[in-house]
Amino acid sequence: MTMSTDERNFRSIYYEKVGFKNVEEKKSLEILLKEKHLDLGKLKQFCLRFTVPHVYRSFLYKLLLGVIPAQVELHTFVMNQRQQEFNDLHHTLQVMRLIDEKTAKSQVFLLMWLIQTNNLIFDLSLLYEKDEGVISFSAIVKCLIHFFDDDVDIYWIAKKFYENIAKIKSEVPKFVEITYAILEKEDPELYRALQSASVLDNLPLLQWFDCCFAGIIHDNCLIKIWDKVCRGSYKILAYLVAATLMTLKHRKVKINDPVAITLAIKKLPEETSDVIVNKTVDMWLHHCGPLTGHDKPKGT
């Protein structure tokens, strides 16, 4: 028997009231994941429209970022290879006496990444001082450690996630321009105030885009944005900047001081960060729509 639209809507409302807001969305995702050859296009559209259920997030990120292929029968083989490479990198660091059992996991993964990208030097302090990629990769790893348990998954997701971000680095100035345009449209008064005080030009926007706000916005809230970023929707980061600044306007923050703004953002409680992220997604969906393609900027 076919369920009518009204019945489906009633069911969704009921689930939401009793605390199962995403029940039907989760079922839809499970159906997509039962295919022997996974449809990446449909999975990307799911990420555009919904927040990914935590139980499937690691698997979905691996798919969308290219850690594993769409062919289900190859998953075991590919992950075995990823595991072996992970073990080899880890063992290399032990032989070089760069890590031991007390070394923080985020530091271990950073050193593994530096070996794999041929960027390892013995004086890491120099890298932290000069290489923004090191700072961004470390921040991304720390965020993912907060969400995922499997070390191999964390390392490869972080590596592929940052590689994808690095590919659009040349486009970041355009994202900054898009941020300005969003602010000017959504809150002209705030935009003029920020511009007159030269705040926007002095905020670390390039750094925020490079690390996708890891370590800036509360991890529990940021992951909802990363669901979209993993799908390739980088423009949502411009909306995140705008929504954050618009929210700060209503708090006791000196909007003419970029340093004060930066510190205030990092100190925002989870509840406020969640409001910002929800506002970001709403604005982004309103302007870009849930069915748009890869939204790299094509000019302003």
Residue, then its C-alpha position, 0 to 999 in steps of 0.5 A: m500500500t502506497m503511503s500518501t504525502d500527508e501521511r509521510n508528512f505527519r509521520s515526519i512531524y511525529y518523529e521530530k516531536v519524539g526525538f527522531k528528527n532524522v529517522e526517514e533521512k537515515k532510512s533513505l541513506e541506508i537504502l543508498l548504502k545497500e547498493k553494490h556500486l554506490d551512487l556517489g552523486k546521490l550520496k553527495q545530494f544527501c549530504l547537501r540536503f541533510t546532516v549526516p548521521h554520526v553512525y555513517r559519517s566516517f564511512l561516507y567521508k571516506l567515500l566522498l573524499g576518495v579514501i575508498p572507491a564506490q565499488v563495495e567489493l573493493h573496500t576490504f582490499v583498499m582499507n587493508q592497503r591503507q592500514q598497511e601504509f599507516n602501519d609503515l609510516h607509524h613504524t618509520l617514526q618509531v625507528m626514527r625515534l620521533i614518537d613513543e607511546k606518550t606522543a599525542k595522537s594528533q602529533v603522530f598523524l602530523l608527522m606521518w603526513l609530513i613523511q608522506t608529503n616529503n615535508l618532514i624536517f627535524d625542527l618542527s618549530l620552523l614548520y609551525e612558524k612558516d607553514e600554514g598547512v601544518i597548522s591547518f592539518s593539525a587543527i583538522v586532525k584534532c577535530l576529527i579525533h573528537f568524532f572518530d575512533d579508528d586511527v586509520d580512518i582519522y588519518w586518511i580522512a584528514k589527509k584527503f580532506y586537506e588535499n581537497i582544500a589545498k586544491i582550491k587554495s587559489e580560489v580562496p581570495k574569491f571566497v573572501e570576496i563572496t563573504y563580503a558580498i553576503l555580508e553586504k546583502e544580509d546586514p548592510e549596516l554591519y558590513r559598512a561598520l566593519q569596512s569603515a574600521s578596516v576589520l574585514d581586511n584584517l581578520p584571518l579569513l585566509q587561515w579560517f578557510d584553509c583549516c575549514f574553521a577547525g579549532i575556530i568554531h565548536d567541533n560538535c557544530l562544525i561537523k555539520i558544515w564539514d558534511k557539506v565541505c566533504r561533498g565539495s560545497y566550499k562556498i558554505l564557508a563564506y556563509l559561515v563567516a557572515a553568519t558568525l559576524m552577524t551573530l557577534k554583532h548582538r554580543k558584547v564584542k568590539i566589532n571594530d577590533p579584529v583581534a577581539i572578534t577572533l578571540a570571541i569566536k573561539k570562546l563562543p559556547e556550543e549553543t551559540s555555535d550551533v545557532i551560527v551553524n544552523k543560520t549558515v546552512d539556512m542562508w546557504l540553502h536559500h541562496c545556493g539551493p540543495l540541488t546545486g553542483h560543485d560550488k567553487p566560485k566562478g567569479t563575483 
